[in-house]
Each structure stands twice: as structure tokens, then as C-alpha cells.
Amino acid sequence: MYTRRLGKSNIKVSALGMGCFAIGGPFQGKNGNFLAYGYVNDDESKKTIHKAIDLGVNFFDTADVYGCGHSERILGSVLSDYDRNDLVIATKFANEFNEVTKTVIGKNVDPNYIRNALDASCKRLKTDFIDLYQLHDGNHDIESAKNVMNILEDLVEEGQIRGYGWSTDDIMRAKIFAEGENCTAIQYAIHITRSNPKMIELCKQHDLAGVIRSPLGSGTLTGKYSEEYMKNLTENHMWYKRDFISEEWFIKRQKKLEKLKELLIGEDLTIVQALLSYLWSTSDKTIPIPGAKTVMQIEENAAILEYGPLKPDLLRAINEIFEEIRISV
């Protein structure tokens, strides 16, 4: 079973985590837009988490705002059945929300708010501590972020969290936290058509885990978004009435994915598995956290733990396919 270390901590995690955004279900941002992949079935979500653990996944990434508390509650209801020391829980803070109306209110990183948010997350997750506590505001003010980091250091000292990180794609912001004694991870987005070499190098220099969100391009790299599929999306799905399948970037991706499908014939890998394995090949610090809300999805994702990083020849071939459309941030 393929494992990695969570940054400079002594925490060993499955090299692939389970992202828990989707199991939170629909909630609305400040502008009223839905932030979700449509309806969820809580029983299926729980079965998916159990299956993840059965298949060797021990790293679960969520946020208090996902489903306005619902993701944490579902995750906590399952993880409480297991030995807490066998599991690694990452969650996030900085978003105020209303659990009843399922709406986001705004941002808040005041010291008292952070402590209250941590307490609330622990209660929902049914745990006494959080392994990785992450600032969930990618563009947060840099000067204020230093104060946030000091609070997080205090929480480590108090034993309430084991380490902390920042969910941001901005290298200058990540550098602030990287200097922290107990910063163990930066969460950022890369995938086969999006690279962030500066962030990869930063994590290497400071011995930080690169927790990779959107490793499948928010689902747009899985091949499932056909015109017919889009027509059947419900209004609480964040891609509802979006027409990206006719946009140039999406069409180019689809053509490259078809070439990838041909390349994988005989390799005993699905497109999804190849794209996840590719991320391990970018750095020995990367830990992708693809989302899953069905047993079938987690089975496909977790199967790659038995494979590991792409073999050199296959990596070169895949890079040749996607290099033309890959952007660097």
C-alpha cells in the first residue's frame, strides 16, 4: 500500500486521500450560487467512507463550510467507529455560515472565531483534535495571515491540532506559512493540464506536504461531462446550465483524453487512475485528494494505491500528450 509522510510531521498517510466536499451536499455562497455536485445520499456517503478505509485510505480532507457543517457531521459519524489513531483528519476554517439555511455568511479569522470554529469542527467530527487545520481563504491578507499563523502555533502547543496549513494557490501567501514551525502542508490545485512548479519547489524546500485539491479538474477530466450528462444536472449542481463543454479549453482537453485512453490500452489503468498516479510523479510531497461520494468512485480512486507513481516511459508519453495545453500558475 503506497503511503507518504504529511510534511515534516511524523504522520504517515495513505498517498491518496479522500476529498469530502461532495458528501457535504448543496450549500450556497454569499452570492446565492450553489456550491455542490448536486444531491447526496448520506447512506451512500457513509458506505463510501467505510469502503475508503477498507481499501487503505486513512487521510480525509474536509472543511467546516462544506455543506455548512454537513460534510464534517457525516465524516464524524463514520470515523468514530474506528481507532482515532489510525486516521488522519484535515479540515479548514475561515468561513462563517448558517447550518440551518445552508448559506455562507462571510470570512472571519478573529482569534476567538478560530478557536470556536475548531471546537465546532471537533464536535461535528467527534474527535478531540485535528491532525491538519487549514486556513480556507486563498487570498487572505498577508499581514493578517501572520497573526493567524501565531494562533495556529498556539493551538499546536495546546494539543488541539497536530499541524496546520493554508489552502491557497498563491506562492507569496504560502511562503508566509511555510516559515511556521508546525506548518505541515499547503493545499493547492494542480492536475494534468495545470502545473504550479513554484509551489512544488516551496513544499520541497520546507518539507511540506502538497495536498492536491481538484486533481481531476473538478470532474472535468474524468470524461463524464458529455452534453447529455450536462442536460441532466439538477439546479443545485455547480455546473447547472454551464456551457463549458462547447468552450475551446474543454474541447482540447477531451481530444487529449481520447489520446490518453488509447495510450492506456493494455496498461490496466483507467483515465482517472492515470491522472492521479501522474500527480505522485510530479513530487514525492504530493498527496492528491480526489472527491468521492459513491462506493464506485472510491473503489476506482483507491485502486491506484497498489500501483504507485507512473512508470517513466508512461509518464513521458502522457506528458507529450498534454504538454501543449498545460498551463503554469
C-alpha positions in Angstrom: 0.0 0.0 0.0 1.5 3.3 -1.1 2.0 5.8 1.7 3.6 9.2 2.2 4.5 11.4 5.2 2.5 14.5 5.9 5.2 17.1 5.5 7.7 17.5 8.3 5.4 15.8 10.8 5.7 12.1 11.7 2.2 11.4 10.4 2.1 8.7 7.8 -0.9 8.9 5.5 -2.1 7.0 2.5 -0.6 8.6 -0.5 -4.1 9.3 -1.7 -6.7 11.0 0.5 -10.5 11.3 0.1 -11.8 14.8 -0.5 -15.1 15.3 1.3 -16.5 18.4 -0.4 -19.1 16.4 -2.4 -20.5 14.5 0.6 -21.4 17.8 2.2 -24.3 18.3 -0.3 -25.7 21.6 -1.6 -25.0 24.9 0.1 -25.0 28.4 -1.2 -22.3 31.1 -1.4 -22.7 34.7 -0.5 -23.9 35.5 -4.0 -26.5 32.7 -3.9 -24.8 30.3 -6.2 -24.8 26.6 -5.3 -21.5 25.1 -4.3 -22.0 21.4 -4.7 -22.2 18.5 -7.1 -25.9 18.1 -6.7 -27.8 15.9 -4.3 -26.1 13.5 -2.0 -27.3 10.3 -0.3 -26.0 10.2 3.2 -26.1 6.4 3.5 -24.1 6.1 0.3 -21.6 8.7 1.6 -21.1 6.7 4.8 -20.6 3.5 2.8 -18.1 5.3 0.7 -16.1 6.4 3.7 -16.2 2.8 5.1 -15.0 1.5 1.8 -12.2 4.0 1.6 -10.9 2.8 4.9 -11.3 -0.8 3.9 -9.1 -0.1 0.8 -6.3 1.6 2.8 -7.3 5.3 2.7 -6.7 6.9 6.1 -6.5 10.6 5.1 -9.7 12.5 4.9 -9.9 16.2 3.9 -13.0 18.3 4.6 -13.9 21.8 5.7 -16.4 23.2 8.2 -18.2 25.1 5.4 -18.7 22.0 3.1 -22.4 21.6 3.2 -22.4 24.1 6.0 -21.3 21.5 8.6 -22.8 18.5 6.9 -19.6 17.0 5.5 -18.0 17.1 8.9 -21.0 15.5 10.5 -21.2 12.6 8.0 -17.4 12.1 8.3 -17.5 12.1 12.1 -20.4 9.7 12.2 -18.3 7.1 10.4 -14.8 7.8 11.7 -16.0 7.5 15.3 -16.4 3.7 14.6 -12.6 3.4 14.2 -9.5 3.8 16.3 -8.8 7.6 16.0 -5.0 7.0 16.0 -5.4 5.1 12.7 -7.0 8.0 10.9 -5.7 11.4 9.7 -8.3 14.2 9.6 -7.8 17.5 7.8 -10.4 20.3 8.0 -10.5 24.0 7.3 -11.7 27.3 8.8 -12.3 31.0 7.9 -15.9 30.8 6.5 -18.8 31.8 8.7 -22.1 30.0 7.7 -25.6 29.2 8.8 -26.1 25.5 9.3 -29.9 25.8 9.1 -30.2 27.8 5.9 -27.1 26.2 4.3 -25.6 29.6 3.4 -22.2 31.2 3.7 -22.2 34.5 5.6 -18.6 35.7 5.1 -15.0 35.4 6.2 -13.7 35.5 9.7 -10.3 34.8 11.2 -10.5 36.6 14.5 -8.7 34.7 17.3 -11.9 33.8 19.2 -13.7 32.8 16.0 -10.8 30.4 15.0 -11.0 28.7 18.4 -14.8 28.5 18.3 -14.6 27.1 14.8 -12.1 24.5 15.8 -14.3 23.4 18.8 -17.3 23.2 16.5 -15.4 21.1 13.9 -14.2 18.7 16.6 -17.8 18.2 17.9 -19.1 17.5 14.4 -16.2 15.2 13.6 -16.4 13.5 17.0 -12.8 14.0 17.8 -10.7 15.7 20.4 -8.1 17.1 18.0 -7.5 17.8 14.3 -4.4 16.5 12.5 -4.2 19.2 9.9 -6.1 22.5 10.4 -6.1 24.7 7.3 -6.8 28.4 6.5 -9.6 28.3 4.0 -9.2 31.7 2.3 -6.8 31.5 -0.6 -6.4 35.3 -1.0 -6.4 36.3 2.7 -4.4 39.4 3.6 -0.7 38.5 4.1 -0.2 40.7 7.2 -3.3 39.2 8.8 -2.1 35.7 7.9 0.9 36.1 10.2 -1.4 36.7 13.1 -3.5 33.6 12.1 -0.3 31.6 12.0 0.6 32.6 15.5 -2.8 31.4 16.7 -2.3 28.1 15.0 1.0 27.7 16.6 -0.7 28.2 20.0 -3.2 25.5 19.1 -0.5 23.1 18.3 1.2 23.9 21.6 -2.1 23.3 23.4 -2.5 19.9 21.7 -5.7 20.8 19.9 -4.2 20.4 16.4 -1.1 18.5 15.3 -0.2 20.8 12.4 -1.6 23.4 10.1 -1.5 24.7 6.6 -3.1 27.1 4.1 -5.3 26.2 1.2 -4.0 28.7 -1.4 -2.6 28.7 -4.9 -0.6 31.9 -4.2 3.1 31.3 -3.7 3.7 34.5 -1.7 1.0 33.6 0.7 2.2 30.0 1.0 5.7 31.3 1.8 4.3 33.0 4.9 3.0 29.8 6.4 6.0 27.8 5.2 8.1 29.5 7.7 5.9 28.3 10.6 7.5 25.7 12.9 4.4 23.5 12.8 3.2 24.2 9.3 3.0 20.8 7.7 1.1 21.3 4.4 0.0 23.7 1.6 -3.2 22.7 -0.2 -3.2 23.8 -3.8 -4.7 22.8 -7.2 -2.8 21.1 -9.9 -3.7 18.4 -12.4 -2.6 17.1 -15.8 -3.3 20.4 -17.5 -2.4 22.8 -14.7 1.0 23.0 -13.1 2.4 25.1 -10.2 6.2 24.4 -10.2 6.9 27.2 -7.7 4.6 25.6 -5.1 6.0 22.2 -5.7 9.5 23.6 -5.1 8.4 25.5 -2.0 7.0 22.3 -0.5 10.2 20.5 -1.3 12.4 23.2 0.3 10.3 23.4 3.5 9.5 19.7 3.7 5.7 20.4 3.4 3.1 18.1 2.1 1.4 19.3 -1.1 -2.2 18.4 -0.5 -3.6 18.4 -4.1 -7.2 19.6 -4.5 -9.1 19.3 -7.8 -6.7 16.6 -9.1 -9.3 15.7 -11.7 -10.2 19.3 -12.6 -13.4 19.3 -10.5 -14.5 16.3 -12.5 -13.9 17.9 -15.9 -11.0 15.5 -16.6 -12.9 12.3 -15.9 -14.7 12.2 -19.3 -18.2 12.1 -17.8 -19.2 15.6 -18.8 -21.0 14.9 -22.1 -23.7 17.1 -23.5 -26.3 14.5 -22.4 -24.8 14.4 -18.8 -25.0 18.2 -18.6 -28.6 18.2 -19.5 -29.5 16.0 -16.5 -27.8 18.1 -13.9 -30.0 19.5 -11.1 -30.2 23.2 -10.3 -28.2 22.6 -7.1 -25.2 21.4 -9.0 -22.5 24.0 -9.5 -22.2 23.2 -13.2 -26.0 23.6 -13.8 -26.7 25.5 -17.0 -23.0 25.9 -17.6 -21.9 25.6 -21.2 -18.3 24.8 -20.8 -18.5 21.7 -22.9 -18.6 24.0 -26.0 -15.6 26.1 -24.9 -12.3 25.7 -26.6 -10.4 24.7 -23.5 -12.8 21.9 -22.7 -12.8 20.6 -26.3 -9.0 20.5 -26.4 -9.0 18.6 -23.1 -11.4 16.0 -24.5 -9.3 15.3 -27.5 -6.2 14.8 -25.3 -8.2 12.5 -23.0 -9.1 10.4 -26.0 -5.4 10.0 -26.9 -4.7 9.1 -23.2 -7.4 6.4 -23.4 -5.7 4.9 -26.4 -2.3 5.1 -24.7 -3.7 3.2 -21.6 -4.9 0.2 -23.6 -3.2 -2.8 -22.0 -1.9 -0.7 -19.0 -4.7 -1.9 -16.6 -5.3 1.8 -15.7 -8.3 3.9 -16.1 -8.0 7.6 -17.1 -8.8 8.7 -13.6 -6.2 6.4 -12.1 -3.5 7.5 -14.6 -4.2 11.2 -13.7 -3.9 10.5 -10.0 -0.7 8.5 -10.4 0.7 11.3 -12.6 0.5 13.7 -9.6 2.7 11.4 -7.5 5.2 11.6 -10.3 5.4 15.4 -10.0 6.9 15.3 -6.5 7.4 13.0 -3.5 5.5 15.5 -1.4 2.2 15.4 -3.3 -0.9 13.8 -1.8 -3.9 14.1 -4.2 -7.4 14.2 -2.5 -9.9 13.4 -5.2 -13.5 13.6 -4.1 -15.9 10.7 -3.9 -19.5 10.4 -3.0 -20.1 6.8 -4.2 -18.6 3.5 -3.4 -17.8 3.0 -7.1 -15.8 6.3 -7.2 -13.7 5.5 -4.2 -13.0 2.0 -5.5 -11.6 3.4 -8.7 -9.6 6.1 -6.9 -8.2 3.9 -4.2 -7.1 1.1 -6.5 -4.2 3.3 -7.6 -2.6 2.9 -4.2 -1.5 -0.6 -5.3 0.2 0.9 -8.4 2.1 4.0 -7.2 3.7 6.7 -9.4 3.6 6.3 -13.2 6.4 4.3 -14.8 8.9 6.5 -16.5 8.0 5.5 -20.1 4.3 6.0 -19.5 5.0 9.4 -17.7 6.9 10.6 -20.7 4.2 9.6 -23.1 1.5 11.2 -21.0 3.5 14.4 -20.8 3.9 14.5 -24.5 0.1 14.3 -24.9 -0.8 17.1 -22.5 2.2 19.4 -22.7 0.6 21.5 -25.4 -2.4 22.5 -23.3 -0.8 22.6 -19.9 -0.7 26.0 -18.1 1.5 27.1 -15.3 0.3 29.2 -12.5 
